[in-house]
């Protein structure tokens, strides 16, 4: 039997999709790229914010139109976990629904469909999934490696704990084994991901478990050129983690650390730590330990009750700190979250206007940060080439979300090359091979 698998959403979803695909292949199912050639159509959905939900529903509806007799349509992922039975009622054309906490049962679900059953598998699994199951997704010479699932942070705006449940860290030995497999495949960059990578081990009562995990990975695969950290929670970034990142050349001098806002009152309403001066000291410590570090963050604009002076404080903070990368999100009112019930919801036109103001400010900062790279020689991982040009990423650029380095000449894809930076744009760099 052949299956088609469409993945929407974040890298963590990509890892789950790869896990489902691996289990299906082991059971004898064959992947295809054309939904018309498959007997099983699977959409791994995203349900994090409203725009992602709409995209997921649209993808399902498109496959409903294409679906023919004898095909099974399965909704997997976050949307299914959050709205499983409601989704089943609203979209009767779905044959199966499987949530984020039960994707390891995908083969059982497909077998039930083949027997003529309609299966809805959401909620917690009856048996805890095997910790030894691989949790990675490789894309060319880069790979995402999931070290934990779920989230225990109490952020008022976020639906992830409702979808994923509390944080659950994977055993270090299983993560290290995944890293060995990836290195053996020739992967040159491993990106550690979780809802909060810096909370790794907290659910087991461990502190500073992430630095120990990094040490174990690097001891197991010393040949790995790049190990990158994503999704750090600022209050969980410890001196030991900073020291570990600075000491090991394989660890990219890069940190993705979503801050969400920079005014104490807004942060209090978000139920986030609100000591902004502590964040300033943390950023100073990171830059002192790694002067060349690239810092990425994310902010929410238009959060309920955000006064103009609160938003101005965010603008001032962004200008002061001068992050290399900033992602800006318009607040999305998510049912079931505490923020959805807050008074003083912001008008959509005000949210959009604030989004544009912050993005415009950051574009100028990003250009200045990029211009500061001109004259440097950077290692670049080549990801594509054609028409006399190659494109790749330096340590300053995470896959999919950051900029690129554009290089004269067509270079081998998957190779790491030295590039002298000769020009800069708002998001991308230009260079020549050394």
VEXDREN-2710 file (C-alpha; in Angstrom, 1 decimal):
% VEXDREN-2710
k/r/px/py/pz
1/UNK/0.0/0.0/0.0
2/UNK/1.3/3.5/-0.9
3/UNK/1.0/6.6/1.2
4/UNK/1.3/10.3/0.7
5/UNK/2.3/12.5/3.6
6/UNK/2.0/16.3/3.6
7/UNK/3.7/18.2/6.5
8/UNK/2.6/21.6/7.7
9/UNK/3.9/23.8/10.5
10/UNK/7.1/23.8/12.4
11/UNK/10.3/21.6/12.4
12/UNK/8.9/19.7/15.3
13/UNK/6.0/18.6/13.0
14/UNK/8.6/17.6/10.4
15/UNK/10.3/15.3/13.0
16/UNK/6.9/13.7/13.8
17/UNK/6.2/13.2/10.1
18/UNK/9.5/11.6/9.5
19/UNK/8.7/9.3/12.5
20/UNK/5.4/8.3/11.0
21/UNK/7.0/7.7/7.6
22/UNK/9.7/5.6/9.2
23/UNK/7.1/3.4/10.9
24/UNK/5.0/3.1/7.8
25/UNK/8.0/2.1/5.7
26/UNK/9.1/-0.5/8.3
27/UNK/5.6/-2.0/8.0
28/UNK/5.9/-2.3/4.2
29/UNK/4.1/0.9/3.1
30/UNK/5.6/2.8/0.2
31/UNK/5.9/6.6/0.1
32/UNK/4.8/8.5/-3.0
33/UNK/4.9/12.2/-3.9
34/UNK/1.7/12.2/-5.9
35/UNK/-1.5/12.0/-3.9
36/UNK/-3.3/10.4/-6.9
37/UNK/-0.9/7.4/-6.6
38/UNK/-1.5/6.8/-2.9
39/UNK/-4.1/4.7/-1.1
40/UNK/-3.5/6.6/2.2
41/UNK/-3.4/10.4/2.3
42/UNK/-2.0/11.9/5.5
43/UNK/-1.8/15.6/6.4
44/UNK/0.3/16.4/9.5
45/UNK/-1.5/19.6/10.5
46/UNK/-0.6/22.6/12.5
47/UNK/-3.1/24.1/15.0
48/UNK/-0.9/26.6/16.8
49/UNK/-2.5/29.9/15.7
50/UNK/-5.5/30.8/13.5
51/UNK/-3.6/31.3/10.2
52/UNK/-2.0/27.8/10.7
53/UNK/-5.4/26.3/11.4
54/UNK/-6.9/27.8/8.2
55/UNK/-3.9/26.5/6.2
56/UNK/-4.4/23.0/7.6
57/UNK/-8.1/23.0/6.9
58/UNK/-7.6/24.2/3.4
59/UNK/-5.1/21.4/2.7
60/UNK/-7.5/18.8/4.0
61/UNK/-10.3/20.3/1.9
62/UNK/-8.1/20.1/-1.2
63/UNK/-7.5/16.5/-0.7
64/UNK/-11.2/15.8/0.0
65/UNK/-11.8/17.2/-3.5
66/UNK/-9.2/14.9/-5.0
67/UNK/-10.1/11.8/-2.9
68/UNK/-11.4/8.9/-4.9
69/UNK/-13.1/5.6/-3.8
70/UNK/-10.6/3.3/-2.2
71/UNK/-8.5/6.1/-0.8
72/UNK/-8.3/6.9/3.0
73/UNK/-7.8/10.5/4.2
74/UNK/-6.1/11.0/7.6
75/UNK/-5.7/14.2/9.6
76/UNK/-2.7/14.0/12.0
77/UNK/-0.9/16.5/14.1
78/UNK/-1.8/19.5/16.2
79/UNK/-5.2/20.4/14.7
80/UNK/-6.3/16.8/15.2
81/UNK/-5.0/16.7/18.7
82/UNK/-6.8/19.9/19.7
83/UNK/-10.1/19.4/17.8
84/UNK/-10.2/15.6/17.1
85/UNK/-13.9/14.7/17.6
86/UNK/-15.1/18.2/16.5
87/UNK/-13.0/17.8/13.3
88/UNK/-14.5/14.4/12.8
89/UNK/-18.0/15.8/12.9
90/UNK/-17.3/18.8/10.8
91/UNK/-15.4/16.9/8.1
92/UNK/-17.1/13.5/7.7
93/UNK/-14.9/12.8/4.6
94/UNK/-12.0/12.1/7.0
95/UNK/-11.4/8.4/7.5
96/UNK/-8.9/8.7/10.3
97/UNK/-7.7/11.3/12.9
98/UNK/-4.6/10.9/15.0
99/UNK/-3.2/13.4/17.5
100/UNK/0.3/14.5/18.3
101/UNK/0.6/12.3/21.3
102/UNK/-0.3/9.1/19.4
103/UNK/1.5/9.4/16.0
104/UNK/3.5/6.3/16.9
105/UNK/0.3/4.4/16.4
106/UNK/0.0/5.4/12.7
107/UNK/0.4/1.9/11.4
108/UNK/-2.4/0.6/13.7
109/UNK/-4.6/3.4/12.5
110/UNK/-4.0/2.6/8.8
111/UNK/-4.7/-1.1/9.5
112/UNK/-8.0/-0.1/11.1
113/UNK/-8.9/1.9/8.1
114/UNK/-8.2/-1.0/5.8
115/UNK/-10.6/-3.1/7.8
116/UNK/-13.3/-0.5/7.1
117/UNK/-13.3/1.3/10.5
118/UNK/-13.2/5.0/11.0
119/UNK/-10.6/5.7/13.6
120/UNK/-10.2/8.7/15.9
121/UNK/-7.0/8.4/18.0
122/UNK/-6.5/11.5/20.2
123/UNK/-5.6/12.2/23.8
124/UNK/-2.9/10.4/25.7
125/UNK/-1.7/7.0/24.4
126/UNK/-2.7/3.8/26.3
127/UNK/1.0/2.8/26.3
128/UNK/3.9/5.3/26.5
129/UNK/5.8/5.3/23.1
130/UNK/9.2/3.7/23.1
131/UNK/11.9/6.2/23.9
132/UNK/14.2/4.5/21.5
133/UNK/12.1/5.5/18.5
134/UNK/14.2/7.9/16.4
135/UNK/13.1/11.5/16.6
136/UNK/14.9/13.3/13.8
137/UNK/14.2/14.6/10.3
138/UNK/17.0/15.1/7.8
139/UNK/16.8/17.6/5.0
140/UNK/19.9/17.5/2.9
141/UNK/23.0/18.0/5.0
142/UNK/20.9/19.4/7.9
143/UNK/18.7/17.6/10.4
144/UNK/16.3/18.5/13.2
145/UNK/16.7/16.4/16.3
146/UNK/13.9/16.5/18.9
147/UNK/15.1/16.3/22.5
148/UNK/11.8/16.7/24.2
149/UNK/8.1/17.1/23.5
150/UNK/5.3/19.0/25.2
151/UNK/5.7/22.2/27.3
152/UNK/5.2/23.1/30.9
153/UNK/5.5/26.9/30.6
154/UNK/2.4/28.8/31.7
155/UNK/2.3/31.4/28.9
156/UNK/-1.2/32.8/28.8
157/UNK/-1.4/33.2/25.0
158/UNK/-0.1/29.7/24.0
159/UNK/-2.2/26.6/23.1
160/UNK/0.8/24.3/22.9
161/UNK/0.4/22.8/26.4
162/UNK/-3.2/22.1/25.5
163/UNK/-2.1/20.3/22.4
164/UNK/1.2/18.6/23.4
165/UNK/0.7/18.2/27.1
166/UNK/3.5/18.8/29.7
167/UNK/7.2/18.7/28.9
168/UNK/8.7/15.2/28.5
169/UNK/12.4/14.9/28.0
170/UNK/13.8/12.1/26.0
171/UNK/16.6/9.9/27.5
172/UNK/20.0/11.3/26.7
173/UNK/21.2/8.0/25.4
174/UNK/18.4/7.9/22.7
175/UNK/19.3/11.4/21.6
176/UNK/23.0/10.6/21.3
177/UNK/22.2/7.5/19.3
178/UNK/20.1/9.6/16.9
179/UNK/23.0/12.0/16.5
180/UNK/25.3/9.0/15.7
181/UNK/22.9/7.9/13.0
182/UNK/22.7/11.3/11.5
183/UNK/26.5/11.8/11.4
184/UNK/26.8/8.3/9.8
185/UNK/24.4/9.6/7.1
186/UNK/26.7/12.5/6.4
187/UNK/24.7/15.2/8.1
188/UNK/26.8/18.3/8.8
189/UNK/24.4/20.2/10.9
190/UNK/22.2/19.0/13.7
191/UNK/19.6/21.4/15.1
192/UNK/18.3/20.6/18.6
193/UNK/14.6/21.4/18.9
194/UNK/11.9/21.2/21.5
195/UNK/9.1/23.5/22.7
196/UNK/11.8/24.8/25.1
197/UNK/15.2/23.1/24.6
198/UNK/16.6/24.9/27.7
199/UNK/14.1/23.1/29.9
200/UNK/15.5/19.7/28.9
201/UNK/15.6/17.5/31.9
202/UNK/13.5/19.7/34.2
203/UNK/10.6/17.2/34.1
204/UNK/13.0/14.7/35.6
205/UNK/14.2/17.1/38.3
206/UNK/17.5/17.7/36.5
207/UNK/19.2/21.1/36.2
208/UNK/21.7/22.1/33.5
209/UNK/20.9/18.8/31.7
210/UNK/21.2/20.6/28.3
211/UNK/24.9/21.4/28.7
212/UNK/25.6/17.8/29.7
213/UNK/23.6/16.6/26.6
214/UNK/25.6/18.8/24.3
215/UNK/28.8/17.4/25.8
216/UNK/27.6/13.8/25.2
217/UNK/26.5/14.5/21.6
218/UNK/29.9/16.1/20.8
219/UNK/31.8/13.3/22.4
220/UNK/29.8/10.8/20.3
221/UNK/30.2/12.7/17.0
222/UNK/33.3/14.8/17.2
223/UNK/33.4/15.0/13.4
224/UNK/30.0/17.0/13.3
225/UNK/30.7/20.5/12.0
226/UNK/27.7/22.3/13.5
227/UNK/25.4/21.8/16.4
228/UNK/22.7/24.4/16.7
229/UNK/20.2/25.3/19.5
230/UNK/16.7/26.5/18.8
231/UNK/13.8/27.6/21.0
232/UNK/15.5/28.7/24.2
233/UNK/13.6/30.2/27.2
234/UNK/15.6/33.2/28.5
235/UNK/15.2/32.3/32.2
236/UNK/16.5/28.8/31.5
237/UNK/19.8/29.9/29.8
238/UNK/22.4/29.3/32.5
239/UNK/26.0/30.3/32.9
240/UNK/27.0/26.7/32.3
241/UNK/25.1/26.6/29.0
242/UNK/26.8/29.8/27.9
243/UNK/30.2/28.4/28.8
244/UNK/29.6/25.2/27.0
245/UNK/28.5/27.0/23.8
246/UNK/31.5/29.2/23.9
247/UNK/34.0/26.4/24.6
248/UNK/33.0/24.0/21.8
249/UNK/33.7/25.2/18.3
250/UNK/31.1/22.8/16.9
251/UNK/28.3/24.6/18.7
252/UNK/27.1/27.4/16.5
253/UNK/27.5/30.8/18.1
254/UNK/23.8/31.3/17.5
255/UNK/20.8/31.3/19.8
256/UNK/17.1/31.5/19.1
257/UNK/15.5/32.9/22.2
258/UNK/11.9/34.1/21.9
259/UNK/11.2/36.9/24.3
260/UNK/7.6/37.7/23.2
261/UNK/7.7/41.3/24.5
262/UNK/9.9/43.9/26.4
263/UNK/7.5/45.8/28.6
264/UNK/7.0/44.4/32.1
265/UNK/3.3/45.0/32.2
266/UNK/2.7/43.2/28.9
267/UNK/4.9/40.3/30.1
268/UNK/2.9/40.0/33.3
269/UNK/-0.3/39.7/31.3
270/UNK/1.4/37.1/29.2
271/UNK/2.3/35.2/32.4
272/UNK/6.0/35.4/31.4
273/UNK/9.0/36.4/33.5
274/UNK/9.0/40.2/33.4
275/UNK/12.4/41.3/34.6
276/UNK/13.6/43.0/31.4
277/UNK/16.8/44.1/32.9
278/UNK/17.7/40.5/33.7
279/UNK/17.2/39.8/30.0
280/UNK/19.6/42.7/29.1
281/UNK/22.2/41.2/31.4
282/UNK/21.7/37.7/29.8
283/UNK/22.3/39.2/26.4
284/UNK/25.4/41.0/27.6
285/UNK/26.7/37.7/29.1
286/UNK/26.1/35.9/25.8
287/UNK/27.9/38.6/23.8
288/UNK/30.8/38.7/26.2
289/UNK/31.3/35.0/26.0
290/UNK/30.8/34.8/22.2
291/UNK/31.4/38.3/20.6
292/UNK/30.3/36.9/17.2
293/UNK/27.1/35.3/18.4
294/UNK/24.0/35.8/16.2
295/UNK/20.9/36.3/18.3
296/UNK/17.4/35.6/17.1
297/UNK/14.2/36.4/18.9
298/UNK/10.4/36.6/18.4
299/UNK/7.9/39.1/19.6
300/UNK/4.1/39.3/19.7
301/UNK/2.4/42.6/18.8
302/UNK/-1.2/43.5/19.6
303/UNK/-1.4/41.5/22.8
304/UNK/-4.6/42.3/24.8
305/UNK/-4.1/45.5/26.7
306/UNK/-0.9/46.6/24.9
307/UNK/-0.9/50.3/25.3
308/UNK/1.0/52.5/22.8
309/UNK/3.6/53.2/25.5
310/UNK/4.1/49.5/26.0
311/UNK/4.6/49.0/22.3
312/UNK/7.0/52.0/22.2
313/UNK/9.0/50.3/24.9
314/UNK/9.3/47.2/22.7
315/UNK/10.5/49.3/19.8
316/UNK/13.1/51.0/22.0
317/UNK/14.3/47.6/23.3
318/UNK/14.7/46.2/19.8
319/UNK/16.7/49.3/18.8
320/UNK/18.8/49.1/21.9
321/UNK/19.7/45.4/21.7
322/UNK/20.0/45.2/17.9
323/UNK/19.1/41.5/17.4
324/UNK/20.5/39.9/14.3
325/UNK/17.1/38.2/13.5
326/UNK/13.6/39.0/14.7
327/UNK/10.4/37.2/14.0
328/UNK/7.2/39.3/14.6
329/UNK/3.8/37.7/15.2
330/UNK/0.4/39.4/15.3
331/UNK/-1.4/38.2/18.4
332/UNK/-3.9/35.4/17.6
333/UNK/-6.8/34.9/20.0
334/UNK/-6.7/31.1/20.8
335/UNK/-9.7/29.5/22.5
336/UNK/-8.9/27.7/25.7
337/UNK/-6.0/30.1/26.6
338/UNK/-6.2/32.6/29.4
339/UNK/-5.3/35.5/27.0
340/UNK/-8.4/34.8/25.0
341/UNK/-10.5/35.9/28.0
342/UNK/-8.5/39.1/28.7
343/UNK/-10.2/42.5/28.4
344/UNK/-9.0/45.2/26.0
345/UNK/-8.5/43.0/22.9
346/UNK/-6.7/45.1/20.3
347/UNK/-8.3/46.0/17.0
348/UNK/-6.9/44.2/13.9
349/UNK/-5.8/47.4/12.1
350/UNK/-3.8/48.4/15.2
351/UNK/-2.1/45.0/15.4
352/UNK/-1.2/45.3/11.7
353/UNK/0.1/48.8/12.0
354/UNK/2.3/47.8/15.0
355/UNK/3.6/44.7/13.1
356/UNK/4.6/46.9/10.2
357/UNK/6.4/49.5/12.4
358/UNK/8.4/46.8/14.2
359/UNK/9.3/45.0/11.0
360/UNK/10.5/48.3/9.4
361/UNK/12.6/49.0/12.4
362/UNK/14.2/45.6/12.4
363/UNK/14.9/45.7/8.7
364/UNK/17.3/48.6/9.2
365/UNK/18.9/46.8/12.1
366/UNK/19.3/43.6/10.2
367/UNK/20.9/45.4/7.3
368/UNK/23.4/47.1/9.7
369/UNK/24.2/43.7/11.3
370/UNK/24.7/42.1/7.9
371/UNK/26.9/44.9/6.7
372/UNK/29.2/44.3/9.7
373/UNK/29.9/40.8/8.2
374/UNK/31.5/42.3/5.1
375/UNK/35.1/41.3/5.0
376/UNK/34.7/38.3/7.2
377/UNK/35.4/34.7/6.0
378/UNK/32.6/32.4/7.0
379/UNK/32.1/28.7/6.6
380/UNK/28.9/28.2/4.5
381/UNK/26.9/25.0/4.1
382/UNK/25.9/24.8/0.4
383/UNK/22.2/24.0/-0.1
384/UNK/21.6/24.7/-3.8
385/UNK/23.1/25.9/-7.0
386/UNK/22.1/26.9/-10.5
387/UNK/22.6/29.7/-13.2
388/UNK/26.1/30.3/-12.0
389/UNK/25.2/30.9/-8.4
390/UNK/25.2/28.9/-5.2
391/UNK/23.1/29.5/-2.0
392/UNK/24.0/28.3/1.5
393/UNK/23.9/29.3/5.1
394/UNK/26.5/30.4/7.6
395/UNK/26.4/29.7/11.4
396/UNK/24.3/32.9/11.6
397/UNK/21.4/31.4/9.7
398/UNK/19.1/28.6/10.9
399/UNK/17.4/26.5/8.3
400/UNK/14.2/27.8/6.7
401/UNK/13.7/30.9/8.9
402/UNK/16.9/33.0/8.5
403/UNK/18.8/34.5/5.5
404/UNK/21.1/32.9/3.0
405/UNK/24.6/33.5/1.6
406/UNK/24.7/34.0/-2.2
407/UNK/28.0/32.9/-3.8
408/UNK/29.4/33.2/-7.2
409/UNK/29.8/29.9/-9.0
410/UNK/28.1/26.5/-8.7
411/UNK/29.5/24.7/-5.7
412/UNK/28.8/21.1/-4.5
413/UNK/25.5/20.8/-2.6
414/UNK/26.0/19.5/0.9
415/UNK/29.6/20.7/1.2
416/UNK/31.0/23.2/3.7
417/UNK/33.1/25.9/2.0
418/UNK/34.9/29.0/3.1
419/UNK/33.4/32.2/1.8
420/UNK/34.6/35.8/2.0
421/UNK/31.6/38.1/2.5
422/UNK/31.6/41.0/-0.1
423/UNK/28.1/42.4/0.2
424/UNK/25.1/42.6/2.4
425/UNK/21.3/43.0/2.0
426/UNK/18.6/43.2/4.6
427/UNK/18.4/39.5/5.1
428/UNK/21.1/37.9/2.9
429/UNK/24.8/38.1/2.4
430/UNK/26.9/38.0/-0.8
431/UNK/30.3/36.4/-1.0
432/UNK/33.0/34.6/-3.0
433/UNK/34.6/31.3/-2.3
434/UNK/38.1/31.6/-0.8
END
